[in-house]
Every structure is written in structure tokens, then in C-alpha cells.
């Protein structure tokens, strides 16, 4: 029978609440503090109001600002491979430099390549980087820009939102990426978003005065001089900055208040599914070893739920939980995520944090309270020896005991950096061996039944 205690339907949600909460995951994958996307949105929307942007354009900009980093997980493995260091730290540091200046770019590459490794390893990495010049960097930016635009199209946002994200890293003087657009060739929304995100990065790192000085230096090179003039006028007021210093709930409320049009846009079940699927692709793009992992987990979780007579509401929530359970993994560096050898104690602690991140992110959407708890326990065990909480999974509802089985089966039957994929029979045999101590026996039996019946490929 279905578990009656797990019955919280995901129906209509305020779209800004959903995207604002999930944007926290994008902050993770760029190595930024939680709230970066929200603060960037506040800066950009104040600029939009000041220049009299029309309502339709403000709406497109609003979501472009929240989703500006939607393509960033797609180049994480590339960044790690290029520099042989923590991709999150590399991306964070890159945001603080003017990479269009050759001397700065060289210094950055020298300081970053192989950071934390031996001097010999660092030297080898620096030598390997030298022949490519800026070509790898151009490819890095192109991947994130193109993929980000594709992701927002998946979520049914307008093309103006997609183009703002695609051109986010273009510069007024034509030295940006991916297309080298110049001046007003760059979409206005992209110019606003590019200025806004850079201001927020500098504000949170070196403070208000440092951010203002950076904008003055880069006026006419990175940034549209007219937008800089408007920004400078706004930035002279304390109120402009005080809103950015708020805690996260206040930031969420401030962003919601700036959402256009004045009647908030709502996401029905179909739109929620589109957003969840798009974020599943963002999550899985983080590592070449997790291609479509989240979709696979969702598929197996739904199959198990149907075998156990879950209600339609529960089946739908298992689908969403499967898609989003690993959203916290965007905060794990690829050096750890894709490591071929055994993890150190410190690296394992980094891995153990990702279910907590997933829970925190999903908890910010009121209608996702059930999903958040399911995601939080997807690495827990029946005997209480899992992570991150170390709780006894046997004490939880059936739905919570279902997702770990789906997650483990999908992972076992896929290639990983430390082993080749298992056959379905071998994976099931291992799950049966763990049944009762590690995983839920009912869920394992249900998965095997679904596979035998051909109800899941």
C-alpha cells in the first residue's frame, strides 16, 4: 500500500520562488556564496528600472539574472582538466581578474595551474597550458554560454532571456566571448546582466568601494559607458547597497518584490517538470560520469513507486525527487567528484556535504518540503550508517527508502572513474546482499519486479 504520510502535492508554484531557490545551486557551481544570483538580480533590476526598461524586457531580464549561470556546470570538468585544480576555486578567482589583459591572464594561469600540487606537477601543467594561448578559455566560455541559453529555452523562457545568457561574457570593446560582439551589438539585457554580476562579485569580495572602482576602470572596455553612468548614480545612494547586505530570506523577498509583471508568474505542474528536468541536466553536466544520472534515478524511483502502489501524487513527487536529489553535488569540486583513486578523509567529508546542500536548496520552495527530506536521506542506510545525518532509514516512510535504491542501482550500472559499469544482474545481486542492513528490501524487490516486467528500460 502507498504510504499516506507522504502526500504533499506539488501543484502551482510561484515561478520566481522556484527559480530563486534553485539559483542557489548555480551559486555553488561557480564557487560563489549563497545569494550571489539573488543579489545580482537585485542590482540588475534596479538598473532596469532606472533606464525605464519596458515590462516585457524586465521580465526577461529578471529570469536571465537568476539563471545566468545555468550553463556553468557544463565546463566544470574542462576547467578542472585544464588547470588541474579545484574548479570551484578557479572559477571564483577568474571572476576577480580582467582576463582580457594578457599580463593578468598569464599571472592568473601561473598562480592557478596545479595549485595545491607539487612544484614538479605545477610546472608540467604550466608547460601544457602555454601552447594553447586563449583558445581553451574561449572554448570554456562558449560552452557555458551556449549551454546556458539552451537550458533556459528548455524551461520555456523567451528567446530574449536565452540571448542575454548567451552574451553574458561579451564586452563593450569586443574582447569578450563567445562571439566578440562590440558595443550595441551586445543585447541590452546581456550588458545589464554582465555589469550586475561583476558588481556583485566585487561587492561581496572587496566591498562597495572596490566594486565602484572596478566599474570605473572597466567602463568602455567591459561595460557600456551609459549603463556605468546610471549605475554610478544609483551606487551613490546607501539604499542601493543596503538591500544587498540582507540575509537570504530578506533577499528572496526583495527579489520577489521586483518581479515583473506586477502579477507574479505562476508555474503549473508542466512548467515545474520542465524546470526540474532542466536542472537535472545542469546537475549531471557537472561530471562526464553522471550523464543523465538524475533522469535515470527518477525513472527507477517511479518504477519502484508504481510497483509499491504509490498514489499518482507520490509517483510524481518521486519523479521530481529523482531529478533534483543531487542538486547539492554542484558544490563538490570535480577533483573530488571525478577522482579515480580512493578519497581521503577530507575529500569524503566534502562528498558527505552534498545531501545537506540539496536539502537546504529544495527547502526554500514551500511546496518542495517533502522532496527536500527525501533528497536529504538519499545516502542514508537502513542501519543508520549512511550520511549526511547518520539516521536510521528504517524509521522513515517508504518513499524515503525508495530513492536510495534507485540511486544506487543507476550508479552501479553506469561507468565511474574508479570502476566500469556493472551488469543489471550484478547490480541487483549487490542490492539484495545489502537489503535489510543498507537498503530497503521492499524497494529492491519492487525494482527487480519492474525490471523483469520490462516496465523500465
Buried (B, 14 or more C-beta within 10 A) or exposed (E): EBBEEBBBEBEEBBBBBBBBBBBBBBBBBBBBBBBBBBBBBBBBBBBBEBEEBEEEBBBBBBBBBBBBBBBBBBBBBBBBBBBBBBBBBBBBBBBBEBBBEEEEBEEBBEEBBBBEBEEEEBEBBBEEBEEEEBEBBBBBBBBBBBBBBBBBBBBEBBEBBBBBBBBBBBBBBBBBBBBEBBBEEBBBBBBBBBBBBBBBBBBBBEEBEEBBEBBEEBBBBBBBEEBBEBBEEBBEEEEBBEBBEBEBEEBBEBBBEBBBEEEEBBBEBEBBBBBBBBBBBBBBBBBBBBBBBBBBBBBBBBBBBBBBEBBEBBBBBBBBBBBBBBBBBBBBBBBBBBBEEEEEEEBEEBBBBBBBBBBBBBBBBEBBEBBBBBBBBBBBBBBBEBBBBEBBBBEBBBBBBBBBBBBBBBBBBBEBEEEEEBEEEEBBEBBBEBBEEBBBBBBBBBBBBBBEEEEBE
